[in-house]
Amino acid sequence: MTNLRSVTDHKICGSRLSDSAAPSVSISEARRRSEGGYTLVALLAMMTVLALFAMAAAPSVQQQAQREREQEAIFRGEQVADAIRQYYVNKSRMVGGGSPQALPTSMDQLLDGIPVPGGSKNRQILRPSAARDPLTLEGEWRYILPRSDALLDFQQSLLFYTNNVIPQLRDPQLASLQQFAVPQMIATNNLGVASAPRDTSSVDADASGPFVGVASRSKRDAVLTYYGIEREEQWIFTPLFR
């Protein structure tokens, strides 16, 4: 009798212990799930904040990238302008100044350089990297021909930028080039407001022949200004107005 009671009592006690442990395990598991849910919500909130910061910073990053490309375009464009100057001065000795025949007709001619007197190799006047426009994927400069509308518009914008002060040529040997490439620059009194340049990029995009400068094919509004001009396609790099 005593043994049966002890066994029965043992089973009853064991049953009570297992029943009391079950609610404790259930509460702990629920607490862990609740904490995991709060962590997920906090993570999503942080990711949302980071995404908002990234979206706010994106325009300034894009603007800075465009600014750097424009700085490089001006640097390269002015190198092309100087190469045109050197090519014209050298070629005019052979064909005579004031002639379109002294101007280059392709970028390859500038890359080939000019002959060195008494030498067997040409002197480099243009780096290969400068022969490419960094503002477009194609990288092809647009040729600006003498007396073209784009050149005349650039001349007018330059006069407005300099407050009607006609710039002096840095190289006197270019005087003959300026005489036939552009009309004579005459100061006027009605430059209080700059007139809107004509959209000539589509007209002379594929122009060929002797060129006196280059311009980008990009049609974007510029971050920088070049002689006060705010459109990338209207920046003209030529030795005539430097």
ChimeraX attribute file (.defattr): number of C-alpha atoms within 10 A of each C-alpha:
attribute: neighborCount
match mode: 1-to-1
recipient: residues
	/A:1	6
	/A:2	7
	/A:3	8
	/A:4	9
	/A:5	10
	/A:6	11
	/A:7	12
	/A:8	12
	/A:9	12
	/A:10	11
	/A:11	12
	/A:12	11
	/A:13	11
	/A:14	11
	/A:15	11
	/A:16	10
	/A:17	11
	/A:18	10
	/A:19	10
	/A:20	10
	/A:21	10
	/A:22	10
	/A:23	11
	/A:24	10
	/A:25	10
	/A:26	10
	/A:27	11
	/A:28	11
	/A:29	12
	/A:30	11
	/A:31	11
	/A:32	11
	/A:33	12
	/A:34	11
	/A:35	11
	/A:36	12
	/A:37	12
	/A:38	12
	/A:39	12
	/A:40	11
	/A:41	11
	/A:42	12
	/A:43	12
	/A:44	12
	/A:45	12
	/A:46	12
	/A:47	12
	/A:48	12
	/A:49	12
	/A:50	12
	/A:51	12
	/A:52	12
	/A:53	11
	/A:54	12
	/A:55	11
	/A:56	11
	/A:57	11
	/A:58	12
	/A:59	11
	/A:60	11
	/A:61	12
	/A:62	10
	/A:63	13
	/A:64	13
	/A:65	12
	/A:66	17
	/A:67	15
	/A:68	14
	/A:69	17
	/A:70	21
	/A:71	16
	/A:72	16
	/A:73	23
	/A:74	21
	/A:75	13
	/A:76	22
	/A:77	26
	/A:78	20
	/A:79	20
	/A:80	27
	/A:81	22
	/A:82	20
	/A:83	26
	/A:84	28
	/A:85	24
	/A:86	20
	/A:87	20
	/A:88	27
	/A:89	19
	/A:90	18
	/A:91	19
	/A:92	21
	/A:93	10
	/A:94	10
	/A:95	13
	/A:96	15
	/A:97	20
	/A:98	19
	/A:99	16
	/A:100	21
	/A:101	16
	/A:102	22
	/A:103	27
	/A:104	21
	/A:105	17
	/A:106	13
	/A:107	20
	/A:108	12
	/A:109	16
	/A:110	21
	/A:111	19
	/A:112	16
	/A:113	18
	/A:114	19
	/A:115	15
	/A:116	12
	/A:117	9
	/A:118	6
	/A:119	8
	/A:120	8
	/A:121	12
	/A:122	13
	/A:123	14
	/A:124	15
	/A:125	20
	/A:126	23
	/A:127	16
	/A:128	14
	/A:129	10
	/A:130	20
	/A:131	20
	/A:132	20
	/A:133	25
	/A:134	23
	/A:135	23
	/A:136	15
	/A:137	10
	/A:138	10
	/A:139	16
	/A:140	17
	/A:141	23
	/A:142	22
	/A:143	26
	/A:144	26
	/A:145	23
	/A:146	22
	/A:147	14
	/A:148	16
	/A:149	19
	/A:150	23
	/A:151	24
	/A:152	18
	/A:153	18
	/A:154	19
	/A:155	19
	/A:156	18
	/A:157	22
	/A:158	21
	/A:159	20
	/A:160	22
	/A:161	16
	/A:162	12
	/A:163	14
	/A:164	19
	/A:165	14
	/A:166	15
	/A:167	13
	/A:168	11
	/A:169	14
	/A:170	12
	/A:171	12
	/A:172	9
	/A:173	15
	/A:174	19
	/A:175	16
	/A:176	14
	/A:177	24
	/A:178	20
	/A:179	12
	/A:180	14
	/A:181	21
	/A:182	18
	/A:183	12
	/A:184	9
	/A:185	16
	/A:186	11
	/A:187	14
	/A:188	12
	/A:189	8
	/A:190	9
	/A:191	15
	/A:192	10
	/A:193	7
	/A:194	13
	/A:195	11
	/A:196	8
	/A:197	16
	/A:198	11
	/A:199	14
	/A:200	15
	/A:201	21
	/A:202	9
	/A:203	11
	/A:204	16
	/A:205	15
	/A:206	10
	/A:207	14
	/A:208	13
	/A:209	15
	/A:210	18
	/A:211	23
	/A:212	29
	/A:213	27
	/A:214	26
	/A:215	24
	/A:216	27
	/A:217	23
	/A:218	20
	/A:219	14
	/A:220	12
	/A:221	13
	/A:222	19
	/A:223	18
	/A:224	16
	/A:225	13
	/A:226	19
	/A:227	15
	/A:228	13
	/A:229	19
	/A:230	15
	/A:231	18
	/A:232	23
	/A:233	22
	/A:234	26
	/A:235	24
	/A:236	28
	/A:237	29
	/A:238	23
	/A:239	24
	/A:240	23
	/A:241	16
	/A:242	13
